[in-house]
């Protein structure tokens, strides 16, 4: 069993009413690239994501009390009620400083997510609750999140969210 975990690349634990995760999960799955934990009952992520090789981390629609530190390898992230994806592969961030082209969706429990662009009043009304915890944490410095914030702040109808 442990040998099969060591070669695992993707793990989907969404919609399982999980309240916590084994702290050793990332050590048991060193090749894990995609981890889906959406729509559980997680409040405090018990995992240290900084040193893993995840490219996709889906934590949206949980009741997180803080924003964890993310690995620099992320190109697909959902947190709170936001889902942010890079539109192109990311070059090594330690070798290249570049803005990421991103897209975002507002997640809704039990429903399809709504694209952030083009503008909609529904998305604009839901964004403050999703963005506030990000602004209160160092996670807003992650290139994926900061590129998303720049995308929103450049749009005339979303710019008022940052005033």
N, C-alpha and C positions, 0 to 999 in steps of 0.2 A: 504494500500500500504506500509506504513512504517513498519508494522508488518512483511510483507513478506521479506522486505529488511533485517530486523534484524535476520532472520533465513537463509539467503543466504550463501552458502558455496563456490560457484564458480560463477564468472562473466566474460563473454567474450565480450569485447568491441573492439576487433581487427578489423582492416580495416574499420573504421568508419569516417575517416578524422577528428578526434577530435583534437582540438588545446589546450584544457584545460579540467580539471576535477573539479567537485565540491570539495572544500577543506574538506567538512564534509563526503565524501564518506565512509571512513574507520570507522567513528563513527556510521554511519547509518547501516553499515554491520559488526558488531563486530565479527561474526563467519566466516568471509570470509577467505578462505584458498588458493584459486587460483584466481588470477586477471590477465587477458590477455588484454594487451593494445598494442599489437604489431601492426606495420604498420599503425600508425596514423600520426598526424602532431604535436605531443607533443614536445616542446622544453625545458620546465622547469616543472619537476614534481611538482605539487602543493600539493602533499600528503606527510605526514610524516610517512614513513613506519616503523620506528624504534619500535613502540609500538604495532604493529598489530601482528596477528598470521599467516600471510601468509607463506605457504610452497612453493608456486609457484608464481613468479612475472615475467611476460613476458612483457618487455618494448622494445624489439628489434625492429629495423627498424623504429625508430623515430629519430628526429633530436635533441636529448638531448644536452643541452649546459653544463651540469654538471652531475655528478653521485650522485644520492641521497644516503642517509644512508639506509641500508637494515636491516630488522629484523634478529635476530640470528636464526630464525626458518626456513629460506630458504633452500630448497634442489633442487630447480629448478628455474633458472634465465636466462632470455635473456636480454641483454643490448647491444646497438649499433648493431654490426653484429655478436654477439656471443650468443650461447645458451649453458649453462653449467648445467649439472644435476648430482646429487649424485647418485651413482649406488646402494646404500643401504640406508635404513632408518638411520637417524642420531639420536644418543643418545643425551640427554640433554647436550648442550654445556656448561652450567654453572656447571655441575657436572663432565663431562668427556672431557679431552683434547685429541683429536685424529685427525689424518689425514683422510680426506674424499677420498673415491675412486670416481672419477668423469669421465665423458665423456663430450666432447664438439663438437659443430657443428658451422660452419661458415654460418650465414644466408645470403640469397641473395633475394632481392626483386622479388616477383613473381615466384620464383623458389624454389625447394626443397633445404634444407640446406645440406652442405657437412660435413661429419664427419672429425674431426681434425686428428684422427688416424684411419687408417694408414696414413703416411705422403703423402702429395701431394703438388706440386708446386702451384696449385691454392689456397690452404688454406694458405700456407706460405706467398704468396704475399698479401693476405687479412688480415692476423693477425695483422700487425703493426698498421693499422688504427683502429682496434677494441681494441687493448691492450693499446695504448697510453693514451686515456682518463682515463682508469682504473689506470694506474701508476701515474697519476697526482692527484689522489683523495685518500681519506682514505678508499674508498670501496675496494681497493686491499687487505686490511687486513681482509676482510670477509673470513671465512673459505672456502666457496665454491669457491670464486675467487682465493684465494691464493693456494688452492689445484690444481686448474686448471693451474695456473702459474707454480707450481712445476712439474706437469705432462709434460708441454711443455718443461721446462728447462732441464728435464732429457732425452729428446729425442735428439739424436745427430744432426739430421737435423733441428730441431727447436731451438736448443741451441744458434745458431748464432743470433737469435732475441734479446737475452738478453746481448750480448757482448757490 
